[in-house]
Amino acid sequence: MNSGNPQNESSSSEAAEGDQMAMVAARHSLVKCVARALRHEYGAHEARLLVGVSGGCDSVALLRAVNFLRSRRSFKHEIVVGHVQHHLRDEAAEEDARFVQGMAKGLGLVYDRADLDLSGAANVEQAARDGRYAALIGMAEKHGCGLIATAHHADDQLETLLMRMLRGSAAAGLRGIVAERELDGTEVRLIRPMLEVTRAAAEDFLRQIGQSWREDHTNADVTRMRARLRHEVLPVLREIQTDAPEKAVGLADHMRALDELVKKQVVLLMRQVLPEGPAEIEDGAARVRLNRALLRATEPVVLLPFLKEIVQVAGRNPDRVGRRVLEPLLKAIKDRHGHERVFDVGSGVVLVLSRDHLELVRDTK
């Protein structure tokens, strides 16, 4: 006859299950990757961390990994769960919000939510991205969190590099998604602790610990470039090269280092051609004159971003002056023709190339 207390037996069973789950988590590659990232950011200091959780596989895996690590002595951080409701998927989005709130409550974590109004946005996708980061920053500042963690992973990196390559990005664009960065105008840092692991690893981790997640069916809309790459191109790439996502992470790191080197060369060139700094541009008059021979001797990989810096002197947003506008000028600088040529870069800013000089002119008429 079994005289044991059923409640005690139930408690023992739950404890055993919890221990088993902890063992699985401790050994998993995703948790180890997140641990390395947090150790780099936190060290031995206590901090508050806002985890952006949509309810999808990736962000749920990040939250569970971070929450598991909270039990370790070396990670003395408090967690706030932040959810952004974009109001783009009606009831399905509300179910996502309820799912995230319930998970936060079950884990004993603080939960916060921000709602976006994207009605009237010309580019809904861009507006949603900008609004999401602004909302996460707001929640982080509200709760005193010095870090925001998002669940971007290696597959996201591969998708991003492919998209930017197809759009003709230079080294700066092929830096890809960065693992961590300062958020402008704030004291908050953005970190991506899962950037070195794949989505498959996130799914495997959640299945091993018995954690469900929500599926966003808009991700299957292959009219969007990213979704089409995800569903039609990445599976083929992984068949050809199983570690293609991890290779993308390495490539982005390499391009980031190259881009930093190029930026240093641009700064040196600016100091060389404008030793006293750029003069003011007066109405209709060129006050910046550059030596063409020096520019001709400069490698194109440095000269192109240098030209973007130069047009900024006249108040032109360099992000709106792409390769299509500047490459004809770059080729002209390199040739041996001496006749005067004028290149319009928009907003009343022109670059005048002569035999010996390149002059920057702003026409305010």
C-alpha positions as CSV (number, residue, x, y, z in Angstrom):
1,M,0.0,0.0,0.0
2,N,1.4,3.4,-1.0
3,S,1.1,5.7,2.1
4,G,3.1,8.6,0.5
5,N,1.7,12.1,0.4
6,P,0.4,12.8,-3.2
7,Q,1.3,16.5,-2.8
8,N,4.9,15.7,-1.9
9,E,5.1,13.2,-4.8
10,S,3.9,15.9,-7.1
11,S,6.3,18.4,-5.8
12,S,9.2,15.9,-6.1
13,S,8.1,15.2,-9.7
14,E,8.1,18.9,-10.6
15,A,11.5,19.4,-9.0
16,A,12.9,16.5,-11.0
17,E,11.4,17.9,-14.2
18,G,12.9,21.3,-13.4
19,D,16.3,19.8,-12.7
20,Q,16.1,17.9,-16.0
21,M,15.2,21.1,-17.9
22,A,18.0,22.9,-16.3
23,M,20.5,20.2,-17.4
24,V,19.2,20.4,-21.0
25,A,19.4,24.2,-21.0
26,A,22.9,24.3,-19.5
27,R,24.3,22.0,-22.3
28,H,22.5,23.7,-25.2
29,S,24.6,25.7,-27.7
30,L,22.0,28.6,-27.7
31,V,22.2,29.1,-23.9
32,K,26.0,29.0,-24.1
33,C,26.0,31.6,-26.8
34,V,23.7,33.9,-24.9
35,A,25.8,33.4,-21.7
36,R,28.9,34.6,-23.6
37,A,27.2,37.7,-24.8
38,L,25.8,38.6,-21.4
39,R,29.1,37.9,-19.7
40,H,30.7,40.3,-22.1
41,E,28.1,43.0,-21.5
42,Y,27.6,42.6,-17.8
43,G,30.8,41.3,-16.3
44,A,30.1,40.9,-12.6
45,H,27.8,43.9,-12.4
46,E,24.2,43.9,-11.6
47,A,21.9,45.3,-14.3
48,R,18.4,45.4,-15.6
49,L,17.8,43.9,-19.0
50,L,14.7,44.5,-21.3
51,V,14.1,41.5,-23.5
52,G,12.0,42.3,-26.6
53,V,9.6,39.4,-27.0
54,S,7.1,39.1,-29.9
55,G,6.0,35.6,-29.0
56,G,7.7,34.0,-31.9
57,C,10.2,31.2,-31.7
58,D,13.4,33.4,-31.6
59,S,12.4,35.8,-29.0
60,V,10.8,33.2,-26.8
61,A,14.0,31.1,-27.0
62,L,16.0,34.2,-26.0
63,L,13.7,34.9,-23.0
64,R,13.9,31.4,-21.7
65,A,17.7,31.3,-22.1
66,V,18.2,34.6,-20.3
67,N,15.8,33.6,-17.5
68,F,17.7,30.3,-17.1
69,L,21.0,32.2,-16.8
70,R,19.5,34.4,-14.1
71,S,19.8,31.5,-11.7
72,R,23.6,31.5,-12.0
73,R,25.6,33.5,-9.6
74,S,27.6,35.2,-12.4
75,F,24.5,36.7,-13.9
76,K,23.0,39.1,-11.4
77,H,20.5,40.7,-13.7
78,E,16.8,41.5,-13.5
79,I,14.6,40.9,-16.5
80,V,11.8,43.0,-17.9
81,V,9.7,41.5,-20.7
82,G,8.8,44.1,-23.4
83,H,6.2,43.4,-26.0
84,V,5.3,45.8,-28.9
85,Q,1.8,45.5,-30.4
86,H,1.9,46.8,-34.0
87,H,-1.8,46.4,-34.6
88,L,-1.2,44.9,-38.0
89,R,-2.7,41.4,-37.5
90,D,-5.9,42.2,-35.5
91,E,-6.9,39.4,-33.2
92,A,-3.8,37.2,-33.9
93,A,-1.6,40.0,-32.6
94,E,-3.7,40.3,-29.5
95,E,-3.3,36.6,-28.9
96,D,0.5,37.1,-29.3
97,A,0.4,39.8,-26.6
98,R,-1.6,37.6,-24.2
99,F,0.8,34.7,-24.8
100,V,3.8,36.9,-24.0
101,Q,2.1,38.4,-20.9
102,G,1.2,34.9,-19.7
103,M,4.7,33.6,-20.2
104,A,6.2,36.5,-18.3
105,K,3.7,36.0,-15.4
106,G,4.5,32.3,-15.3
107,L,8.3,33.1,-15.1
108,G,7.7,35.7,-12.4
109,L,9.0,38.6,-14.6
110,V,7.9,42.2,-15.0
111,Y,5.9,42.7,-18.2
112,D,5.3,45.8,-20.2
113,R,3.6,46.6,-23.5
114,A,3.6,49.4,-26.0
115,D,1.1,49.9,-28.8
116,L,1.9,51.5,-32.2
117,D,-0.4,53.4,-34.5
118,L,0.9,52.8,-38.0
119,S,-2.1,54.2,-39.8
120,G,-1.1,56.6,-42.6
121,A,2.5,55.4,-42.7
122,A,3.9,55.5,-46.3
123,N,6.2,52.6,-45.6
124,V,4.5,50.4,-43.0
125,E,7.5,48.0,-42.7
126,Q,10.0,50.8,-42.0
127,A,7.5,52.7,-39.7
128,A,7.0,49.4,-37.8
129,R,10.7,48.9,-37.3
130,D,11.3,52.5,-36.2
131,G,8.3,52.5,-33.9
132,R,9.3,49.2,-32.4
133,Y,12.8,50.4,-31.4
134,A,11.5,53.7,-30.1
135,A,8.9,51.7,-28.0
136,L,11.6,49.3,-26.7
137,I,13.8,52.3,-25.7
138,G,10.9,53.9,-23.9
139,M,10.2,50.8,-21.9
140,A,13.9,50.4,-21.1
141,E,14.1,53.9,-19.8
142,K,10.8,53.5,-17.9
143,H,12.1,50.4,-16.0
144,G,15.7,51.6,-15.6
145,C,17.1,49.0,-18.0
146,G,20.6,49.7,-19.4
147,L,20.4,47.0,-22.0
148,I,17.8,45.9,-24.6
149,A,18.2,42.4,-26.0
150,T,16.6,41.3,-29.3
151,A,16.6,37.8,-30.8
152,H,18.3,38.4,-34.2
153,H,20.2,35.2,-35.2
154,A,22.5,33.9,-37.8
155,D,19.7,33.2,-40.4
156,D,18.7,36.9,-40.0
157,Q,22.3,37.9,-40.7
158,L,22.4,35.8,-43.9
159,E,19.0,37.3,-45.1
160,T,20.3,40.8,-44.4
161,L,23.6,40.3,-46.3
162,L,21.7,38.8,-49.3
163,M,19.2,41.7,-49.4
164,R,21.9,44.3,-49.2
165,M,24.0,42.6,-51.8
166,L,21.1,42.5,-54.2
167,R,20.5,46.2,-53.6
168,G,24.2,47.0,-54.4
169,S,25.4,47.9,-50.9
170,A,29.1,48.7,-50.4
171,A,31.2,47.6,-47.4
172,A,29.2,49.7,-44.9
173,G,26.0,47.9,-45.9
174,L,27.6,44.5,-45.8
175,R,28.5,45.1,-42.1
176,G,25.1,43.4,-41.6
177,I,23.4,43.2,-38.2
178,V,25.8,44.3,-35.4
179,A,26.0,42.3,-32.2
180,E,25.8,45.4,-30.0
181,R,25.6,49.1,-30.4
182,E,24.8,52.3,-28.5
183,L,21.3,53.7,-29.2
184,D,21.6,57.3,-30.3
185,G,20.4,59.9,-27.8
186,T,20.1,57.4,-24.9
187,E,22.1,55.7,-22.3
188,V,20.8,52.3,-23.4
189,R,22.7,49.7,-25.4
190,L,21.2,47.3,-27.8
191,I,22.5,43.7,-27.7
192,R,21.8,40.6,-29.9
193,P,23.0,37.7,-27.8
194,M,21.8,35.0,-30.3
195,L,23.5,36.4,-33.4
196,E,25.9,33.4,-33.7
197,V,23.2,30.7,-33.5
198,T,20.6,29.6,-36.1
199,R,16.8,29.6,-36.0
200,A,17.0,25.8,-36.1
201,A,18.9,26.0,-32.8
202,A,16.2,28.1,-31.2
203,E,13.5,25.7,-32.3
204,D,15.5,22.7,-31.0
205,F,16.1,24.5,-27.6
206,L,12.4,25.2,-27.1
207,R,11.3,21.7,-28.1
208,Q,13.8,20.2,-25.6
209,I,12.4,22.3,-22.8
210,G,8.8,21.8,-23.9
211,Q,8.2,25.5,-24.5
212,S,5.6,26.6,-27.1
213,W,5.7,29.7,-29.2
214,R,3.5,31.7,-31.6
215,E,3.7,31.7,-35.4
216,D,3.4,35.0,-37.3
217,H,1.9,33.9,-40.7
218,T,2.8,37.3,-42.3
219,N,6.3,36.0,-42.3
220,A,5.2,33.6,-45.1
221,D,4.2,36.4,-47.4
222,V,6.8,35.9,-50.2
223,T,5.9,39.2,-51.9
224,R,8.3,40.7,-49.4
225,M,12.0,40.2,-50.3
226,R,13.1,39.0,-46.8
227,A,10.3,36.4,-46.6
228,R,11.0,35.2,-50.1
229,L,14.7,34.8,-49.3
230,R,13.8,33.0,-46.1
231,H,11.5,30.5,-47.7
232,E,12.9,30.0,-51.2
233,V,16.6,30.8,-51.1
234,L,17.9,30.0,-47.7
235,P,16.8,26.3,-47.7
236,V,18.8,25.9,-51.0
237,L,21.8,27.6,-49.6
238,R,21.7,25.4,-46.5
239,E,21.5,22.3,-48.7
240,I,24.7,23.5,-50.5
241,Q,26.4,24.7,-47.4
242,T,24.9,23.6,-44.1
243,D,26.7,26.3,-42.1
244,A,25.8,29.1,-44.5
245,P,24.2,31.3,-41.7
246,E,27.3,31.0,-39.5
247,K,29.5,31.8,-42.6
248,A,27.3,35.0,-43.0
249,V,28.1,36.0,-39.4
250,G,31.8,35.6,-40.1
251,L,31.6,37.6,-43.3
252,A,29.7,40.4,-41.6
253,D,32.4,40.6,-38.9
254,H,35.1,40.8,-41.6
255,M,33.3,43.5,-43.6
256,R,32.8,45.5,-40.4
257,A,36.5,45.5,-39.8
258,L,37.2,46.5,-43.4
259,D,34.6,49.3,-43.2
260,E,36.3,50.6,-40.0
261,L,39.6,50.6,-41.9
262,V,38.1,52.5,-44.8
263,K,36.6,55.1,-42.5
264,K,40.0,55.7,-40.9
265,Q,41.4,56.3,-44.4
266,V,38.6,58.7,-45.2
267,V,39.4,60.7,-42.1
268,L,43.0,60.8,-43.1
269,L,42.1,62.0,-46.6
270,M,39.8,64.7,-45.2
271,R,42.7,66.0,-43.0
272,Q,45.0,65.9,-46.0
273,V,42.8,67.8,-48.5
274,L,41.1,70.1,-45.9
275,P,43.9,70.6,-43.3
276,E,42.0,73.5,-41.7
277,G,38.6,71.9,-41.9
278,P,35.9,72.6,-44.5
279,A,35.2,76.3,-45.1
280,E,31.7,77.6,-45.1
281,I,29.8,77.4,-48.4
282,E,28.6,80.8,-49.4
283,D,25.6,81.3,-51.6
284,G,26.5,80.3,-55.1
285,A,30.2,80.2,-54.5
286,A,32.6,77.3,-54.1
287,R,34.8,77.6,-51.0
288,V,36.0,74.0,-51.0
289,R,38.6,73.2,-53.7
290,L,40.2,69.8,-53.8
291,N,43.3,68.7,-55.6
292,R,42.3,66.3,-58.4
293,A,45.7,64.6,-58.6
294,L,45.4,63.6,-54.9
295,L,41.9,62.3,-55.4
296,R,43.0,60.4,-58.6
297,A,45.7,58.6,-56.5
298,T,43.1,57.5,-54.0
299,E,41.6,54.0,-54.2
300,P,38.0,53.9,-55.2
301,V,37.0,52.0,-52.1
302,V,38.1,55.0,-50.1
303,L,37.2,57.8,-52.6
304,L,33.5,56.9,-52.8
305,P,32.8,57.3,-49.1
306,F,35.0,60.4,-49.1
307,L,32.8,62.0,-51.8
308,K,29.8,61.3,-49.6
309,E,31.5,63.1,-46.7
310,I,32.3,66.0,-49.0
311,V,28.7,66.6,-50.1
312,Q,27.7,66.6,-46.5
313,V,29.9,69.8,-46.1
314,A,27.3,71.6,-48.3
315,G,24.4,70.3,-46.2
316,R,23.4,67.4,-48.5
317,N,22.3,64.2,-46.6
318,P,25.0,61.7,-47.7
319,D,22.5,58.8,-47.2
320,R,20.5,60.2,-50.1
321,V,23.6,60.3,-52.4
322,G,24.1,56.8,-53.5
323,R,26.6,55.0,-55.7
324,R,24.4,55.6,-58.9
325,V,25.0,59.4,-58.4
326,L,28.6,59.3,-57.3
327,E,30.2,56.6,-59.5
328,P,30.1,58.7,-62.7
329,L,32.0,61.4,-60.8
330,L,34.4,58.9,-59.4
331,K,35.2,57.6,-63.0
332,A,35.6,61.2,-64.2
333,I,38.1,62.0,-61.5
334,K,40.2,59.0,-62.6
335,D,40.2,59.7,-66.3
336,R,42.6,62.1,-68.1
337,H,40.1,64.6,-69.6
338,G,40.7,68.2,-68.6
339,H,37.5,69.9,-69.7
340,E,35.1,71.2,-67.1
341,R,32.2,68.8,-66.0
342,V,29.4,69.5,-63.6
343,F,27.8,66.7,-61.4
344,D,24.5,67.5,-59.7
345,V,24.0,65.6,-56.5
346,G,20.6,67.1,-55.6
347,S,19.3,69.8,-53.2
348,G,21.2,72.5,-55.1
349,V,24.6,70.9,-54.5
350,V,26.9,70.4,-57.5
351,L,30.5,69.2,-57.9
352,V,32.5,70.9,-60.6
353,L,35.5,68.9,-62.0
354,S,38.2,70.7,-63.9
355,R,41.7,69.7,-65.1
356,D,43.3,70.2,-61.7
357,H,40.5,70.6,-59.1
358,L,37.2,69.4,-57.8
359,E,35.0,72.2,-56.4
360,L,32.0,72.0,-54.2
361,V,29.2,74.5,-55.0
362,R,25.9,75.1,-53.4
363,D,23.4,76.9,-55.5
364,T,20.7,78.6,-53.3
365,K,18.9,80.4,-56.1
